[in-house]
Amino acid sequence: MSDIAYFNALYEKDDPFQYRTRWYEQRKRALTLASLPRERFARGWELGCSNGVLTAALAERCDQLLATDLSDGAVLAARAMTRRHTHVSIEQARHPQDWPAGCFDLIVLGEMGYYLSPEDMQRTAAQVVRSLTPQGVVIACHWRVPFEQARCSASFVHAQLDDGLPRLFSYRDEDMLLEGWSADTTSVAEREGLR
């Protein structure tokens, strides 16, 4: 089964990963949003937006937001989830082959990197780094438990980003890995004049 067929079959269900109902998913989303080192971003991009639950939350923090997913079912669900946010654009795309123009000051990889081959993940990470503004931030969150469809591990995905940018923070538990990177390593406290 191709990647598109696999994900389209998943998105025949309204919420295949139970983003709206599982406490695990709600907590992960809250941690991801709390980890953002700035309150607002001018131009954000979420790769692997799924049904748009995180996208809708990111829309509150971005002046413009692009969200992409491989599955047309996910794209339709994400558009429905964000329809009141006129500054959000949802597009179907296969990464790293399809890549948007311009630079972003926030790029979020939400549990999509391990679906890529190791070579495609390496290319994606390199392209992500090139697509950041000088003060741009990359956030990645991935499930740590091996599963059949994963072509590489969460650690491998995040290591590719380590190769391109200094790490800002890292949160790890038995289930998930949440990390951020930026060429601008100014802390939140420093930015607000607290130190």
C-alpha positions in Angstrom: 0.0 0.0 0.0 1.4 3.4 -0.9 1.8 6.2 1.7 -1.1 8.2 0.2 -3.4 5.1 0.2 -2.4 4.3 3.8 -3.1 7.8 5.1 -6.3 8.2 3.0 -7.6 4.9 4.6 -6.8 6.3 8.0 -8.6 9.6 7.4 -11.8 7.8 6.4 -12.4 8.2 10.1 -13.0 11.7 11.5 -10.3 11.6 14.1 -8.1 8.5 13.5 -5.5 9.4 16.1 -8.1 10.7 18.6 -6.5 14.1 18.8 -9.7 15.6 20.1 -10.4 13.0 22.8 -7.2 11.4 24.2 -5.6 13.1 27.2 -2.2 12.0 25.8 -2.9 14.1 22.7 -4.2 17.1 24.6 -1.2 17.1 26.9 1.2 16.7 24.0 -0.4 19.7 22.2 -0.3 21.8 25.4 3.4 20.9 25.8 4.1 21.8 22.2 2.4 25.2 22.4 4.0 26.0 25.8 7.5 25.2 24.3 7.3 27.9 21.7 9.8 30.5 22.8 7.8 33.5 21.4 4.2 34.5 21.9 3.7 35.3 18.2 5.2 34.4 14.9 4.9 36.2 11.6 4.9 33.2 9.3 4.5 29.6 10.5 4.4 26.2 8.7 3.2 22.9 10.1 4.3 19.8 8.2 2.0 16.8 8.8 -1.0 18.8 10.0 -3.3 15.8 10.2 -6.9 16.8 10.8 -5.9 20.3 12.0 -6.3 20.2 15.7 -2.8 21.5 16.4 -3.1 23.8 13.3 -6.1 25.6 14.9 -4.1 26.2 18.0 -1.0 27.4 16.1 -3.3 29.7 14.1 -3.8 31.7 17.4 0.0 32.3 17.6 0.8 33.0 13.9 0.0 36.0 11.6 0.1 33.7 8.6 0.2 29.9 8.8 0.7 27.2 6.1 -0.2 23.6 7.0 0.6 20.6 4.8 -0.3 16.9 4.8 0.1 14.0 2.4 -3.5 12.8 2.7 -6.3 14.5 0.9 -8.7 13.4 3.7 -6.4 15.0 6.3 -6.3 18.2 4.3 -10.1 18.4 4.0 -10.4 17.8 7.8 -7.8 20.4 8.6 -9.6 23.0 6.3 -12.8 22.3 8.2 -11.1 22.6 11.5 -9.5 26.0 10.6 -12.2 27.5 8.4 -12.7 30.5 10.7 -9.0 31.4 10.4 -8.6 33.3 7.1 -4.9 33.6 7.6 -4.4 29.8 7.4 -3.7 27.9 4.2 -3.9 24.1 4.1 -2.3 22.3 1.2 -1.7 18.7 0.2 2.0 18.0 -0.3 4.6 15.3 -0.2 7.8 16.3 1.5 10.6 16.8 0.7 9.6 16.8 -2.9 7.0 19.5 -2.6 8.4 22.6 -0.8 6.9 26.0 -0.3 8.5 29.3 -1.4 9.9 31.7 1.1 11.1 31.5 4.7 9.3 30.9 8.0 10.0 32.0 11.5 8.2 28.9 12.9 8.3 25.4 11.4 6.6 22.5 13.3 7.1 18.9 12.4 4.4 17.0 14.2 4.9 13.3 14.2 5.6 13.0 10.5 9.4 12.6 10.2 9.5 8.9 10.9 7.2 8.2 8.0 9.9 9.4 5.7 12.8 7.2 4.5 16.1 8.1 6.3 17.3 9.8 3.1 14.2 11.8 2.7 14.3 12.8 6.4 17.9 14.0 5.9 16.8 16.1 2.9 13.8 17.4 4.8 15.9 18.5 7.7 18.4 20.3 5.5 15.6 22.1 3.6 13.9 23.0 6.9 17.1 24.7 8.0 17.3 26.6 4.7 13.7 27.7 5.0 14.1 29.4 8.4 14.5 33.1 9.0 17.6 34.0 10.9 15.6 34.0 14.2 13.4 31.2 13.1 12.4 28.3 15.4 11.9 24.6 14.5 9.8 22.4 16.8 9.5 18.6 16.4 7.5 16.2 18.4 7.6 12.4 17.7 6.3 9.2 19.3 9.3 7.2 20.7 7.7 3.7 20.6 8.6 1.7 17.5 5.7 0.9 15.2 5.3 -0.9 11.8 4.9 2.1 9.5 7.9 4.0 10.9 10.9 4.1 8.5 13.2 5.7 11.1 13.1 6.5 14.8 12.2 9.7 16.6 15.8 10.0 17.7 17.0 9.7 14.1 14.5 12.4 13.0 15.7 14.8 15.7 19.3 14.0 15.1 19.0 15.3 11.6 17.8 18.6 12.9 20.7 18.6 15.5 23.0 18.5 12.5 21.8 21.9 11.2 20.9 24.0 14.2 21.6 24.5 17.9 19.1 22.9 20.2 17.0 25.3 22.3 15.3 22.7 24.5 14.5 19.0 24.9 11.6 17.2 26.6 11.6 13.4 26.7 9.4 10.9 28.4 8.7 7.2 27.8 6.3 8.0 25.0 7.4 11.2 23.2 10.3 13.4 22.3 9.7 17.1 21.9 12.6 19.4 21.0 13.2 22.8 19.5 16.1 24.4 17.5 17.1 27.8 16.4 20.2 29.8 15.3 19.0 32.4 17.8 19.6 30.9 21.2 18.4 33.9 23.2 16.3 32.5 26.1 12.8 33.6 26.8 13.9 35.2 30.1 16.8 37.1 28.2 14.4 38.2 25.5 12.1 39.7 28.2 15.0 41.4 30.1 14.8 39.1 33.2 18.5 38.3 32.9 
